[in-house]
Amino acid sequence: MAGKLFAIAPLKAKPLRVSLKCEPALAEGLRAAHPEIIPGYHLNKRHWNTVMLDGDLDDRMVVEMIEDSYDLIVAKLPKATQRKLGWPTG
């Protein structure tokens, strides 16, 4: 997406995991509340979480984290790129 990443997943990892961008304060709170969420593996640990997808987290929560990660990245893109992606530009 416009040369930016919002999710990184080693597809052969067991259990499957995905690293997602996150607001720093929220990232810390999620890690404290859920052992399946750890600081971003090989990433800026202030802004990235790695989420273990082993079935312990609610699917809706995982979807919301993916959507939030996407939104954080798209919000930093130029308005023209946001429009091409169909993202609301306000």
Helices and strands as residue ranges (DSSP letters): E 7-8, E 17-21, H 24-33, E 37-39, E 48-52, H 59-74, H 79-84
